[in-house]
Amino acid sequence: MQYIDNIVFLIALIAGFGLFFKSLREIYRNIKLGKKIDRTDQAPLRWKTMGKVALGQSKMTKRPIAGILHIFVYVGFIIINLELLEIIIDGIFGTKRFLAPVFGPGLYAFFTSTLEILALLVVIAVVLFFIRRNFYGVKRLNMKELFGWPKEDANWILVIEFALMVAFFTMNAADYYSDSQQFAGNFPVSRHLFGFFSGFDEGTLHIVEKSAWWFHFIGILFFMNYLYYSKHLHIILAFPNTWFANLEPKLKFNNLDSVTREIKLMMDPNADPYAAPPETDPNAVPETFGASDVFDLNQVQLLNAYSCTECGRCTAVCPANITGKKLSPRKIMMDTRDRIEEVGKNINKNGKFVDDGKKLLDDHILREEVWACTTCSACVEACPVLIDPLSIIVELRRFLVMEQSSAPQELNLMMTNVENNAAPWQYNQADRLNWANE
């Protein structure tokens, strides 16, 4: 019977991790649909940024209460799942509390006590987060882009984390009150929460402990595979996302090489306008300006979309959104991720992407949203994992202006004035210096 348990455990373990890595491969494939971009410069600074922002949660604490609670959940949940190593060894080899003899009585008691205290902090934090998200009325957590699945997803994550911690306490308490306990664990939280276990007989305690143990293990595998469908994918992707973040000063826009070449040709009277640009593949598809779909965005921008936590800090500081315009930087990232997933499902179904008649622009993100942006970069500054919604908005604008000649009337008038008068204002070039006459 013991070997049957071990076999079932091993099958569940392999299936759980197999599905998880399959999902990661699919995400990696989808991100690779974007254009290549070199973000490997300044490696020491990138490692420092990742350690400070992704691991150290430095930007979360700008809102102290929410930031500290998030650290409780993040650190507590990760460290508690170090216990998963012990569960895996016990499950495969049929041992019980494998780390107890390895650590020794004193160290193992400290280890289990630490895990219990962290687990209690996780429980407190997720309960407060649930109340705050559903009953406290925080505006950024109740905007229309969160209606439906995004709100349900956030709640489900909190419920799952709560259930896993309760199973953890139940398992420990049943062990503590069992007469057959042979390890030196210390359970300062669970023994008080479940003090009524002291009245249970040995058989009942064994059933309770084993049921909670299996629930905790299967729950971890479920949570791990649920991440693919959840905004909580940032638990994993926040690390590469912060490493590949844009280290240039905010509001510094990138120049398009194709445009730079054209300007150099215009300024060089001896240049051959028909000469192929250097390192150009003669069979390459002509480059488009800007982006109309996810294929036109770069790979870091697609990684940004998958890393979005949907916290809404970007939207909360967006001046366009605050003044009632349609733009929500959070929605820009959510729409981009939805389009990537739509393309991914298309590839899964057909073996390759088959034109579905849809685009990121217009079908997911409206032009009204794109033109509402003031390019102030407040959203970029606010993001706790260094996501850059502004870069996507700029690429969509570039496409509209440079590929479709489609821009609001005010911008068209300004660009016409620059072309004709070398200034944004409509007056004769001969009058440009009249302001200095006095």
C-alpha positions as CSV (number, residue, x, y, z in Angstrom):
1,M,0.0,0.0,0.0
2,Q,2.9,2.3,0.8
3,Y,4.4,1.8,-2.6
4,I,1.1,2.6,-4.3
5,D,1.1,6.0,-2.5
6,N,4.7,6.6,-3.6
7,I,3.8,5.7,-7.3
8,V,0.7,8.0,-7.2
9,F,2.8,10.8,-5.7
10,L,5.5,10.4,-8.4
11,I,2.9,10.4,-11.2
12,A,1.3,13.6,-9.8
13,L,4.7,15.2,-9.4
14,I,5.8,14.5,-12.9
15,A,2.4,15.5,-14.4
16,G,2.3,18.7,-12.4
17,F,5.8,19.9,-13.3
18,G,5.4,18.6,-16.9
19,L,2.3,20.8,-17.5
20,F,4.1,23.7,-15.8
21,F,7.1,23.5,-18.1
22,K,4.8,23.1,-21.1
23,S,3.1,26.3,-20.2
24,L,6.5,28.1,-19.8
25,R,7.6,26.9,-23.2
26,E,4.4,28.2,-24.7
27,I,4.9,31.6,-23.0
28,Y,8.5,31.7,-24.3
29,R,7.4,30.9,-27.8
30,N,4.8,33.7,-27.7
31,I,7.3,36.2,-26.4
32,K,9.7,35.2,-29.2
33,L,7.0,36.3,-31.8
34,G,8.1,39.9,-31.1
35,K,11.1,41.6,-32.7
36,K,14.5,41.0,-31.3
37,I,16.0,43.7,-29.1
38,D,19.4,43.8,-27.4
39,R,19.0,44.4,-23.7
40,T,22.2,42.7,-22.5
41,D,24.3,45.9,-21.9
42,Q,25.3,47.1,-18.4
43,A,24.9,43.6,-16.9
44,P,26.1,44.5,-13.4
45,L,23.4,47.3,-13.2
46,R,20.8,44.9,-14.5
47,W,21.6,42.3,-11.8
48,K,21.4,45.1,-9.2
49,T,18.1,46.3,-10.5
50,M,16.6,42.8,-10.6
51,G,17.8,42.2,-7.0
52,K,16.5,45.5,-5.7
53,V,13.1,45.6,-7.5
54,A,12.1,42.0,-8.1
55,L,13.6,40.3,-5.1
56,G,13.8,43.3,-2.7
57,Q,10.4,44.7,-3.6
58,S,11.8,48.3,-3.4
59,K,9.0,49.9,-5.4
60,M,6.2,48.1,-3.6
61,T,7.0,50.0,-0.4
62,K,6.2,53.4,-1.9
63,R,2.7,52.5,-0.6
64,P,3.8,51.3,2.8
65,I,0.8,49.3,4.1
66,A,0.1,47.4,0.8
67,G,3.8,47.0,0.2
68,I,4.5,45.5,3.6
69,L,1.6,43.1,3.3
70,H,2.8,42.1,-0.2
71,I,6.2,41.4,1.2
72,F,4.6,39.1,3.9
73,V,2.8,37.2,1.2
74,Y,5.7,37.1,-1.2
75,V,8.5,36.2,1.2
76,G,6.3,34.0,3.4
77,F,4.9,32.0,0.6
78,I,8.2,31.4,-1.2
79,I,10.1,30.4,2.0
80,I,7.2,28.2,3.2
81,N,7.4,26.3,-0.1
82,L,11.0,25.4,0.7
83,E,9.1,22.8,2.7
84,L,8.0,21.4,-0.7
85,L,11.5,19.9,-0.9
86,E,10.8,17.8,2.2
87,I,7.3,16.9,0.9
88,I,8.8,15.7,-2.4
89,I,11.4,13.5,-0.6
90,D,8.9,12.1,1.8
91,G,6.5,11.4,-1.1
92,I,9.0,9.6,-3.3
93,F,10.8,7.6,-0.6
94,G,8.0,7.1,1.9
95,T,9.9,8.9,4.7
96,K,8.3,11.1,7.4
97,R,9.8,14.6,8.1
98,F,13.0,13.8,6.2
99,L,14.7,17.1,7.3
100,A,14.2,16.4,11.0
101,P,17.2,14.0,11.4
102,V,19.2,16.0,8.8
103,F,18.8,19.3,10.7
104,G,18.8,17.9,14.2
105,P,16.3,18.7,16.9
106,G,17.2,22.3,17.6
107,L,17.6,23.5,14.0
108,Y,14.5,21.6,12.9
109,A,12.5,23.2,15.7
110,F,13.7,26.6,14.6
111,F,12.9,25.8,11.0
112,T,9.4,24.7,11.6
113,S,8.7,27.6,14.0
114,T,9.9,30.1,11.3
115,L,7.7,28.5,8.7
116,E,4.6,28.7,11.0
117,I,5.2,32.3,11.8
118,L,5.6,33.2,8.1
119,A,2.5,31.2,7.3
120,L,0.5,33.2,9.9
121,L,1.7,36.4,8.3
122,V,0.6,35.1,4.9
123,V,-2.8,34.3,6.2
124,I,-3.2,37.8,7.8
125,A,-2.0,39.5,4.6
126,V,-4.3,37.6,2.2
127,V,-7.4,38.1,4.5
128,L,-6.6,41.9,4.6
129,F,-6.0,41.9,0.8
130,F,-9.4,40.1,0.2
131,I,-11.2,42.7,2.4
132,R,-9.4,45.6,0.8
133,R,-10.0,44.4,-2.7
134,N,-13.7,43.5,-2.3
135,F,-15.1,45.7,0.5
136,Y,-12.8,48.7,1.1
137,G,-13.5,50.4,-2.3
138,V,-10.0,51.2,-3.5
139,K,-10.7,52.9,-6.9
140,R,-7.9,51.3,-8.9
141,L,-9.0,47.9,-7.8
142,N,-12.6,48.4,-9.0
143,M,-12.2,49.9,-12.5
144,K,-14.1,48.5,-15.5
145,E,-11.1,46.6,-17.0
146,L,-11.1,44.4,-13.9
147,F,-14.7,43.4,-14.2
148,G,-15.2,39.7,-14.8
149,W,-12.3,37.3,-14.9
150,P,-9.5,39.7,-13.7
151,K,-11.3,40.4,-10.4
152,E,-12.3,36.7,-10.0
153,D,-8.7,35.7,-10.7
154,A,-7.3,38.0,-8.0
155,N,-9.8,36.6,-5.5
156,W,-9.1,33.0,-6.4
157,I,-5.4,33.5,-5.8
158,L,-6.1,34.8,-2.3
159,V,-8.5,31.9,-1.6
160,I,-5.9,29.4,-2.8
161,E,-3.1,30.8,-0.7
162,F,-5.4,30.9,2.3
163,A,-6.4,27.3,1.8
164,L,-2.8,26.1,1.3
165,M,-1.8,27.8,4.6
166,V,-4.7,26.3,6.5
167,A,-3.7,22.8,5.1
168,F,-0.2,23.5,6.3
169,F,-1.4,24.3,9.8
170,T,-3.7,21.3,9.9
171,M,-0.9,19.0,8.9
172,N,1.4,20.3,11.5
173,A,-1.2,20.3,14.3
174,A,-2.2,16.7,13.6
175,D,1.5,15.7,13.8
176,Y,2.0,17.7,17.0
177,Y,-0.9,16.0,18.8
178,S,-0.1,12.5,17.5
179,D,1.3,10.0,20.0
180,S,3.6,8.6,17.3
181,Q,5.5,11.9,16.8
182,Q,9.2,11.0,16.5
183,F,10.5,14.3,15.2
184,A,11.5,17.5,17.1
185,G,9.3,20.0,15.2
186,N,8.0,23.1,17.0
187,F,4.6,24.4,16.0
188,P,3.8,27.6,17.9
189,V,0.8,28.6,15.7
190,S,-0.9,25.4,14.6
191,R,-0.9,23.8,18.0
192,H,-3.0,26.7,19.4
193,L,-5.2,27.2,16.3
194,F,-6.1,23.5,16.3
195,G,-5.9,22.7,20.0
196,F,-9.1,20.7,19.8
197,F,-7.0,18.0,17.9
198,S,-5.8,16.9,21.4
199,G,-9.1,15.1,21.8
200,F,-8.7,13.1,18.6
201,D,-7.6,9.5,18.6
202,E,-4.5,8.3,16.9
203,G,-6.3,6.9,13.8
204,T,-8.3,10.1,13.2
205,L,-5.1,12.3,13.6
206,H,-3.3,10.1,11.0
207,I,-6.2,10.5,8.5
208,V,-6.3,14.3,9.1
209,E,-2.6,14.7,8.8
210,K,-2.4,12.6,5.6
211,S,-5.4,14.3,4.0
212,A,-3.9,17.8,4.8
213,W,-0.5,16.7,3.5
214,W,-2.0,15.5,0.2
215,F,-4.2,18.6,-0.1
216,H,-1.2,20.9,0.5
217,F,0.9,19.0,-2.1
218,I,-1.8,18.8,-4.8
219,G,-2.7,22.4,-4.0
220,I,0.9,23.6,-4.7
221,L,0.9,21.8,-8.1
222,F,-2.5,23.3,-9.0
223,F,-1.3,26.8,-8.0
224,M,1.8,26.4,-10.0
225,N,-0.1,25.4,-13.2
226,Y,-2.8,28.0,-12.5
227,L,-0.2,30.8,-12.8
228,Y,-0.3,30.5,-16.6
229,Y,-3.9,31.7,-16.7
230,S,-3.4,34.3,-14.0
231,K,-2.0,37.7,-13.5
232,H,0.2,36.1,-10.8
233,L,2.5,34.9,-13.5
234,H,4.6,37.9,-12.4
235,I,5.8,35.8,-9.5
236,I,8.1,34.2,-12.0
237,L,8.4,36.8,-14.8
238,A,9.1,39.8,-12.6
239,F,12.7,38.6,-12.4
240,P,13.5,38.5,-16.2
241,N,11.3,41.5,-16.7
242,T,13.3,43.7,-14.3
243,W,16.6,42.4,-15.7
244,F,15.6,43.3,-19.3
245,A,14.1,46.7,-18.2
246,N,14.9,49.8,-20.2
247,L,17.8,51.5,-18.3
248,E,17.7,54.7,-20.4
249,P,16.4,57.9,-18.8
250,K,12.6,58.1,-18.8
251,L,11.0,60.0,-21.7
252,K,14.0,59.2,-23.9
253,F,12.5,57.8,-27.1
254,N,14.3,55.5,-29.3
255,N,15.1,56.5,-32.9
256,L,14.2,54.3,-35.8
257,D,17.2,53.3,-37.8
258,S,15.2,53.5,-41.1
259,V,14.3,57.1,-40.4
260,T,17.8,58.0,-39.3
261,R,19.2,56.6,-42.6
262,E,16.6,58.7,-44.6
263,I,17.6,61.9,-42.8
264,K,21.3,61.2,-43.3
265,L,20.6,60.7,-47.1
266,M,18.8,64.1,-47.2
267,M,21.7,65.8,-45.5
268,D,24.5,64.2,-47.6
269,P,24.4,65.5,-51.2
270,N,26.9,62.8,-52.2
271,A,25.0,59.9,-50.8
272,D,23.5,57.3,-53.2
273,P,19.8,57.0,-52.3
274,Y,19.5,53.7,-54.1
275,A,22.3,52.0,-52.1
276,A,21.2,49.3,-49.8
277,P,21.6,50.1,-46.1
278,P,24.5,48.2,-44.4
279,E,23.8,44.7,-43.1
280,T,20.5,44.5,-44.9
281,D,19.1,41.1,-46.0
282,P,18.0,41.5,-49.6
283,N,15.2,39.0,-49.0
284,A,13.9,40.7,-45.9
285,V,10.4,42.0,-45.7
286,P,10.4,45.8,-45.6
287,E,10.3,47.2,-42.1
288,T,7.1,48.9,-41.0
289,F,7.1,52.0,-38.9
290,G,5.6,51.5,-35.4
291,A,3.2,48.7,-34.5
292,S,-0.3,47.6,-35.4
293,D,0.0,44.1,-33.9
294,V,2.0,42.1,-31.4
295,F,4.4,40.9,-34.1
296,D,5.6,44.6,-34.5
297,L,6.4,45.0,-30.8
298,N,9.7,43.9,-29.4
299,Q,10.2,40.8,-27.2
300,V,10.7,42.8,-24.0
301,Q,7.4,44.6,-24.6
302,L,5.6,41.2,-24.9
303,L,7.4,40.1,-21.7
304,N,6.1,43.3,-20.1
305,A,2.6,42.2,-21.0
306,Y,2.9,38.8,-19.4
307,S,4.6,40.3,-16.3
308,C,1.8,42.8,-15.6
309,T,0.4,42.4,-12.1
310,E,-2.8,44.3,-12.9
311,C,-2.3,46.3,-9.6
312,G,-3.4,49.5,-11.3
313,R,-0.7,51.8,-9.9
314,C,0.1,53.0,-13.4
315,T,-3.6,53.9,-14.1
316,A,-3.9,55.6,-10.6
317,V,-1.3,58.2,-11.5
318,C,-2.2,58.6,-15.2
319,P,-3.3,62.2,-15.8
320,A,-5.4,61.2,-18.8
321,N,-7.3,58.6,-16.8
322,I,-7.7,60.9,-13.8
323,T,-9.4,63.5,-16.0
324,G,-11.9,61.0,-17.3
325,K,-10.3,59.9,-20.6
326,K,-10.5,56.3,-21.8
327,L,-6.8,55.6,-21.5
328,S,-5.7,53.1,-18.8
329,P,-2.1,52.0,-19.0
330,R,-3.1,48.8,-17.1
331,K,-5.6,48.1,-19.8
332,I,-3.0,48.6,-22.5
333,M,-0.9,45.9,-21.0
334,M,-3.9,43.6,-20.4
335,D,-5.1,44.1,-24.0
336,T,-1.6,43.3,-25.3
337,R,-1.4,40.1,-23.3
338,D,-4.9,39.1,-24.5
339,R,-3.8,39.6,-28.1
340,I,-0.7,37.5,-27.5
341,E,-2.8,34.7,-26.1
342,E,-5.2,35.0,-29.0
343,V,-2.3,34.6,-31.4
344,G,-0.8,31.7,-29.4
345,K,-4.1,29.8,-29.5
346,N,-4.2,30.4,-33.3
347,I,-0.7,28.9,-33.6
348,N,-1.7,25.9,-31.4
349,K,-4.7,25.3,-33.6
350,N,-3.1,25.7,-37.0
351,G,0.5,24.8,-36.4
352,K,1.4,28.4,-37.5
353,F,-0.2,31.7,-37.4
354,V,-3.1,32.1,-39.8
355,D,-4.4,35.6,-40.4
356,D,-7.5,36.0,-38.2
357,G,-8.4,39.5,-39.5
358,K,-7.6,41.0,-36.1
359,K,-5.0,43.4,-34.9
360,L,-3.8,44.8,-31.5
361,L,-4.7,48.2,-32.7
362,D,-8.5,48.9,-33.2
363,D,-9.6,45.3,-32.2
364,H,-8.1,45.5,-28.7
365,I,-6.7,49.0,-28.1
366,L,-8.7,51.9,-29.5
367,R,-7.2,54.9,-31.2
368,E,-8.9,57.2,-28.7
369,E,-6.9,55.5,-25.9
370,V,-3.6,55.8,-27.8
371,W,-4.1,59.6,-28.5
372,A,-5.2,60.3,-24.9
373,C,-1.7,59.7,-23.6
374,T,0.3,62.7,-22.5
375,T,3.6,60.7,-22.7
376,C,4.4,62.0,-19.2
377,S,5.9,58.6,-18.2
378,A,4.1,58.6,-14.8
379,C,2.9,55.0,-15.5
380,V,6.5,53.8,-16.1
381,E,7.6,55.4,-12.8
382,A,4.8,53.9,-10.8
383,C,5.1,50.2,-12.0
384,P,6.5,48.0,-9.2
385,V,8.1,45.6,-11.8
386,L,9.4,48.2,-14.3
387,I,6.8,47.6,-17.1
388,D,6.7,50.3,-19.8
389,P,3.2,50.8,-21.2
390,L,4.3,54.1,-22.8
391,S,6.6,52.3,-25.2
392,I,3.7,50.4,-26.6
393,I,1.6,53.5,-26.9
394,V,4.4,55.3,-28.8
395,E,4.8,52.4,-31.3
396,L,1.0,52.4,-32.0
397,R,1.1,56.1,-32.6
398,R,4.1,55.7,-34.9
399,F,2.1,53.3,-37.0
400,L,-0.9,55.6,-37.2
401,V,1.2,58.6,-38.2
402,M,3.9,57.1,-40.4
403,E,2.0,54.2,-42.0
404,Q,-1.5,55.5,-42.2
405,S,-1.0,59.3,-42.0
406,S,-3.7,59.2,-39.3
407,A,-3.5,61.6,-36.5
408,P,-5.8,64.1,-34.7
409,Q,-6.3,67.4,-36.5
410,E,-4.3,69.3,-34.0
411,L,-1.2,67.2,-34.6
412,N,-1.6,67.3,-38.3
413,L,-1.8,71.1,-38.2
414,M,1.3,71.2,-36.0
415,M,3.3,68.9,-38.3
416,T,2.2,70.9,-41.3
417,N,3.4,74.1,-39.6
418,V,6.8,72.5,-38.8
419,E,7.1,71.4,-42.4
420,N,6.2,74.8,-43.9
421,N,7.3,77.2,-41.2
422,A,10.0,75.3,-39.3
423,A,8.0,76.0,-36.1
424,P,4.8,74.6,-34.6
425,W,3.0,77.9,-35.0
426,Q,1.4,79.2,-38.2
427,Y,3.3,82.3,-39.2
428,N,5.7,83.3,-42.0
429,Q,9.3,82.1,-41.5
430,A,10.5,85.7,-42.0
431,D,8.8,86.6,-38.8
432,R,10.4,84.0,-36.7
433,L,12.8,86.4,-34.9
434,N,10.3,89.2,-34.4
435,W,10.1,88.2,-30.7
436,A,13.7,89.5,-30.2
437,N,13.1,93.0,-31.7
438,E,12.1,94.4,-28.3
